[in-house]
Amino acid sequence: MLAVEVALTGCGTRPPAWISPVFEEPPARTSDAGNKRPRRPPYRPPAPPSEVVSEVVALPDWSGIYRTLPRNEDGQVQWVKAVADKLIEPKAGIEADAKGDEPTDLDVELVPKGQPEFKVVFSHKVHTTWMACDSCHTGLFEMEHGKTVITMDKINAGASCGVCHGKVAAPEPAACPACHKEMGK
Amino acid sequence: MIRAALLAFVVALAVAPGAAVHAVEMGDVKLARKAGVGDASIPPATFPHGVHRVAFKCTACHNSLFPMTAGVTPISMEMIQDGKACGACHNDSGKVTFPSSVANCARCHQ
């Protein structure tokens, strides 16, 4: 029977219907995705043990800010302008929440005898922005108006206003009119 | 040509504003070292008032840490490492500014 069948059909590609169960074709794949899926997730090295990292606060570049501050024609930093323009916000203490006293808004006119053109307008506000009352009172200046004699000779010798001005504080905006307002007019 | 350009570049670097962080400025205090004290091979520190004023008012340090008169406050590295004088801020906490560590010697001792 087999011999007859082979003789009749030859070695064709399709098997006869009656032996199909033996040569049944596998079901067609619906997708190749199954073949491409890895058998297991790719290897990943384990995460390093977490370390306790202390809080790192980025510090401002103080030197860099300093170099950008406005300067007058004498090349001196204009600190009053820097504060007024909010370029800097100096703190009253080294603690993060340090708060100083509010500046005292009081202008004092100092008029040399017989020389009104050299009148000085002393701004407490500008000075108390940086310092406290006891920075000057009463070691340098008596509280009572006119009681302390101030001269340019004293200042130039590093006393009176000259304790700071000329050493650590420049006249601002610049030169004589910074204090002797009439000279700038 | 290349040589000239390179020279110009080097000169520009040297005179560029800010090339020296602590160029001599009003208020800079060159701290004098007592004879025979400390390591003479290390230049004395210079205190740049201006850079400090960017962050702080006068009252932050005067007069609690330093009297205003220059030269009357003794300062030593031991004090600083104990958190006194400059060490009140320049300490390992890193909360205020750079610490007074070996890596930072030249920032003050120029």
Interface residues (C-beta under 8 A of the other chain):
Chain A: V56 V57 L59 P60 W62 S63 G64 I65 Y66 R67 L69 Q76 V77 W79 I88 P90 K91 A92 G93 I94 A96 A98 G100 T129 W130 M131 A132 S135 V163 K167 V168 A169 A170
Chain B: P17 G18 V21 H22 E25 M26 G27 P48 H49 G50 V51 H52 R53 V54 A55 F56 K57 C58 T59 A60 C61 H62 N63 M68 A88 C89 G94 K95 V96 T97 F98
